[in-house]
Amino acid sequence: MNGHGEEQTGFEIGIVVAKKNLKEERVDYEEDCVDVLVSEMKKVGLIVERVVGLAEEFIKVAAPLETLGRAAAALDIKKDGVTI
């Protein structure tokens, strides 16, 4: 967290997904793929915000520096010969 009560993030990306036609029938046990995607991203520590537009849904994704550090360590990513 920074001094303003917000978590510092390393990067932010956006994913755009076309909204489903509300007239389509859904089976009760079928999960929405966007719900699954958001759930899986949150499980690994990403910050996810969904914004619903007229024709599309926007998913904003950010990674806290701690999450980036864990991923860099797991992948053994190095910058100029120094492990990040």
Secondary structure as GFF3:
##gff-version 3
##sequence-region A 1 84
A	DSSP	beta_strand	9	18	.	.	.	ID=ss1
A	DSSP	alpha_helix	33	43	.	.	.	ID=ss2
A	DSSP	beta_strand	47	52	.	.	.	ID=ss3
A	DSSP	beta_strand	56	64	.	.	.	ID=ss4
A	DSSP	alpha_helix	65	75	.	.	.	ID=ss5
A	DSSP	beta_strand	78	79	.	.	.	ID=ss6
A	DSSP	beta_strand	82	83	.	.	.	ID=ss7
###
